[in-house]
Amino acid sequence: MQFTRLFAFAFFLLAPHVAPAASPETVRFPSADGRTELLGYLFKPEAAGPHPAIVMLHGRGGPYSSLKRGTYTGETLTMRHRMWGEFWASRGYVALHVDSFGPRGYWDGFPKHSYSQRPPEVSEQFVRPLDAYGALAYLRTRGDVLAERIGLHGWSNGGMTLLSAMATDGVAGDATIRGGFRAALAQYPSCRTQIKQPTYRPYAPLLILAASDDDEVSPYVCRDFAELMRGRGSSVEFVLYEGAHHAYDDPGKTKQSHPPNRAALQDSLSRAEAFFAQHLKP
């Protein structure tokens, strides 16, 4: 049996309520930047709503599979993003995966270690947080969403976007753009920007899941950041997965052939489910 089938079997054992999923619904909505029409992929529970919801923010590679270059649809989302979208829908959440890069002309995302060359049009500090709030506003217009029970989930650069979006004093200090997300989950983000800000605090509970053998960001900066935030009175939990790699939750063969990644993925699914159930479920 192929590895992917083995993993799929294990995933469905872990998530017994997941049904074979149709392609996510493609939606369009405005960013809070006031000028960009964003593309999103909506995963919905089978049961009638209204439901709590989760906004999903991709990392520097963008939302689409590198094996499907040139085709940018819900069918070509990465295995990881599709897995998580289906996971959240199976748990009773409307999950909206936001494409911040494609509508701005960067459909294929950015390569590893390219952070210093990325254009300001996709800044995780000043631009992408506005996309998160555009997604929040869009979800609040939907009759199948509980408007005051929406969370935020980001990976890597999306996790950095999440930290910027969750600032108590607003996006880039703009107090008119803040609040609304009830909880946030960041997987292997960089925390270097926020740890240097003397007044930074997240306005809602935050869970950070990090990998000890991360070769793109330092998990130990995020560990220190979490301790600093708790000292400032914020609810921040930090989990470090020993031996795991950056993007450990990619369900493909390369990542999941490494046992610490498999263990980290399984724990992340359980921990993430409990975290959002605590903060988002009625």
C-alpha positions, -999 to +999 in steps of 0.1 A: +000+000+000+013+034-009+025+057+019-002+083+011-029+057+015-014+046+048-014+082+060-049+088+048-061+057+067-043+069+099-058+104+095-093+090+092-088+069+123-078+100+141-106+120+126-135+095+124-161+120+114-143+132+083-164+123+052-149+122+017-148+159+008-159+177-023-137+205-036-139+236-014-162+264-026-143+293-043-153+327-030-141+363-035-142+392-010-124+425-004-093+428+017-095+455+044-068+473+024-097+487+004-083+478-030-076+441-034-102+415-042-091+383-025-096+347-035-107+322-008-115+285-005-144+276+018-147+243+036-181+238+051-196+213+076-224+190+063-247+199+092-269+230+090-254+261+107-247+285+120-212+274+129-181+289+144-155+297+117-117+297+112-097+319+088-066+301+074-035+319+064-009+302+041+029+304+044+055+319+021+050+291-005+014+302-011-016+279-009-011+258-040+008+226-047+042+231-063+034+200-084+005+219-101+022+251-112+000+272-135-032+258-121-046+278-091-079+264-078-093+247-048-084+214-065-047+224-064-044+235-028-014+218-010-022+185+008-016+203+041-040+231+035-067+208+021-062+184+050-066+211+076-096+227+058-114+193+057-104+186+093-120+219+105-151+213+085-154+178+100-152+193+134-181+217+128-163+249+116-166+269+084-130+272+073-119+299+049-084+296+034-073+330+021-050+334-009-030+366-003-004+361-029-022+351-061-045+382-063-013+404-061+004+385-089+026+361-068+007+328-075+037+305-069+047+321-036+083+325-026+113+301-022+129+292+011+151+318+027+138+346+004+124+367+031+146+397+026+137+399-011+099+397-007+080+427-020+062+451+003+029+442-015+027+410+005+041+422+038+030+400+068+032+431+090+012+457+070-007+440+042-016+404+049-032+412+083-057+433+064-066+402+044-073+384+076-097+412+086-113+412+051-119+374+056-134+381+090-158+407+076-168+384+048-175+355+072-197+377+093-220+383+063-227+346+060-258+331+075-240+299+083-214+315+105-216+326+141-203+361+137-187+364+171-170+330+171-143+332+145-107+321+150-074+325+131-050+298+120-017+305+102+014+287+091+049+301+090+046+335+072+009+331+078+017+327+114+037+359+114+007+376+097-014+362+125+008+377+152+006+411+135-032+408+131-037+400+168-019+431+182-039+448+209-032+482+194-042+472+159-026+464+126+005+486+123-008+506+153-041+515+136-066+510+164-095+510+139-083+476+126-082+453+156-104+428+175-129+403+164-109+370+164-116+350+196-085+328+195-055+322+172-033+293+164+002+299+149+023+270+136+060+275+133+060+313+129+089+337+134+083+358+165+113+382+159+092+412+151+068+411+180+093+402+206+111+435+199+080+456+203+078+470+238+040+472+240+029+442+219+003+419+233-022+396+215-058+406+223-071+370+224-057+336+235-028+324+214-014+289+208+020+285+192+032+251+179+069+250+170+095+225+158+128+221+175+147+213+142+132+241+122+156+254+096+136+284+086+127+302+118+139+300+154+115+282+177+134+295+207+126+331+199+089+321+200+095+303+233+109+335+248+082+355+232+055+334+248+071+338+282+073+375+277+036+377+266+025+358+297+045+383+318+024+410+301-008+393+311-017+376+278-029+340+274-002+324+253+007+287+252+038+275+235+045+239+225+078+226+211+079+194+192+114+178+197+130+166+165+102+179+142+109+200+111+094+232+097+061+223+080+060+190+100+022+188+094+026+184+056+010+149+052+031+140+022+056+112+022+087+133+026+077+149+059+058+120+073+086+095+069+103+113+098+088+099+130+090+132+151+070+149+123+043+122+124+041+125+162+039+163+160+011+162+134-010+139+155-005+160+186-012+192+167-045+179+154-057+169+189-043+201+205-057+224+179-091+208+181-092+212+218-080+248+217-106+261+192-133+240+209-126+258+241-126+293+226-150+291+197-177+266+204-209+279+219 
